[in-house]
């Protein structure tokens, strides 16, 4: 599976919180260009970076990153609400 694309919600989450790429990059200790590469799917994060990004947003990794295309968060939350 090495080299498989990792999908993410970084741009949506970043914009929702009013963060620039530079602000998010500063929070996790990377260059702002790295955030752009991640958002465009041109680069897969290391496990450490993925966990650091999730910590910034206060979300579990499976809501931020996936090996399959992600559904909109509103659909995810609706599904979670209906699961007992």
C-alpha positions in Angstrom: 0.0 0.0 0.0 3.0 2.3 0.1 2.4 5.3 -2.1 -1.4 5.1 -1.9 -3.1 8.4 -1.8 -4.3 9.6 1.6 -7.4 11.8 1.4 -8.0 14.5 4.0 -10.2 17.3 5.1 -7.5 19.7 6.0 -8.5 22.6 3.8 -12.1 22.4 5.1 -11.1 22.2 8.7 -8.5 25.0 8.4 -10.9 27.3 6.6 -13.7 26.5 9.1 -11.4 27.7 11.9 -10.1 30.7 10.1 -6.5 29.5 9.9 -4.1 30.4 7.1 -1.8 27.7 5.8 1.1 29.5 7.6 -0.8 29.5 10.9 -1.6 25.8 10.7 2.0 25.1 9.6 3.4 27.0 12.6 1.2 25.1 15.0 2.6 21.7 13.8 6.2 22.8 13.0 6.3 22.5 9.2 6.6 24.9 6.2 3.4 26.4 5.0 4.0 24.8 1.6 3.7 21.4 3.2 0.2 22.2 4.2 -0.6 23.1 0.6 0.9 19.8 -0.6 -1.2 17.9 1.9 -4.4 19.7 1.1 -3.9 19.0 -2.7 -3.1 15.4 -2.0 0.4 15.8 -3.4 2.1 14.5 -0.2 1.1 12.0 2.4 1.8 13.0 6.0 4.0 11.0 8.4 2.1 9.5 11.3 3.6 12.1 13.6 2.4 14.9 11.4 -1.0 13.4 10.9 -1.5 13.1 14.7 -0.2 16.6 15.3 -2.7 18.0 12.7 -5.6 16.1 14.3 -4.6 17.4 17.7 -4.8 21.0 16.4 -8.4 20.3 15.2 -9.3 18.2 18.2 -10.6 15.4 16.0 -9.8 11.7 15.7 -7.5 10.7 12.8 -10.3 8.8 11.0 -12.3 12.0 10.6 -9.4 13.9 9.1 -7.6 11.3 7.0 -8.7 8.2 5.0 -7.5 5.9 2.2 -10.9 6.3 0.5 -12.4 9.6 -0.6 -14.1 11.2 2.3 -17.8 12.0 2.5 -18.8 15.5 3.6 -18.5 15.9 7.4 -22.3 16.6 7.6 -22.9 13.1 6.2 -20.4 11.6 8.6 -22.0 13.3 11.6 -25.5 12.3 10.5 -24.3 8.6 10.3 -22.7 8.8 13.7 -25.9 10.2 15.3 -27.9 7.3 14.0 -25.6 4.6 15.2 -26.6 3.3 18.6 
